[in-house]
Every structure is written in C-alpha cells, then in structure tokens.
Amino acid sequence: MNNSWRPLPPPARPIAAATAEAVTAIREGNEPSGDLGAQDPAQTGLILGTVVRLLLEDGNPDGLTADDVRTALAGCVRSWPAADPQVVLWLLAGALGVLEEDGSPAPKPDVLARHAVALINHLLAGRPVEPWLTAALAEIQRAQLHD
C-alpha cells in the first residue's frame, strides 16, 4: 500500500489504494483488478459515489443539467468498451441522490466498483485521482461529524 494513504482512516486506506490502482489499470487499457470489489461494498460505494459527485460538481460549477448527465454517461461508455450503460446510469443517479429503487436488484458490488472507476476515470480527464479521494473522504468525515 502506498504511504500517501497513511493519513487516511484505516478502513478507507485499502479502498483508496484499490481505486488508484484500478484507475491506473483503466488508463493503461487493462481491466481493473478485483481488489476494489473485495472491499466493504457500503464503504466503497459511499467513497466512490462521493468522488463521482465531487467530479460532476467540479465539471459543472453552474449546476448539472440532464444533458450534462447524458454527456457523462456517453463519455464513460465510449471510453471503456466493457461499460454497461445501465450500470453507469445507476451510478450517476446514485451519486446525485436521485436513484429511485423500483424493486429490481442492484448491480453486484464488483460490477458497480469497476464501472464507478471507469466513470471516475472519464470524469478525471487525465487528472490524478488521489486528491479527489482525499476530498471525498474529508467530506464524508465532515458529514459524519455533523450527524
């Protein structure tokens, strides 16, 4: 594990490390490893969803429109050939807090994790993932302290 993750809370360290490794794999044209899918699904989902939301907000400072969401979805699907558009849409809706569960089962945690990394990689547009993971974890910590 990378020493840059040492300041993070212990439960977040393996998720951050696995996310960074998965983003690198996708950037190199490889399939992300299963390390991320092996982490706690609730914690992984919270962290990755927060990163997605922060990146969407950063890329759309004047607010997010349906066209912006459609652009993110299409860009992710084009950038990662293994992407399932339904899973990416599920992730976008979840990250934005508008996911309406209709009783159909959610995608499996490992599928969600791989697709989340592909979406994050697309939204990063070549930027490093580490600052976004750190920002997401800081925001999660702030929210938990205020609850």
Salt bridges, closest charged atoms under 4 A:
GLU31 OE2 - ARG114 NE 3.39
GLU57 OE2 - ARG53 NH1 2.95
ASP58 OD2 - ARG127 NH1 2.96
ASP67 OD1 - ARG70 NH2 2.44
ASP110 OD2 - ARG114 NH1 3.43
GLU139 OE2 - ARG53 NH2 1.91
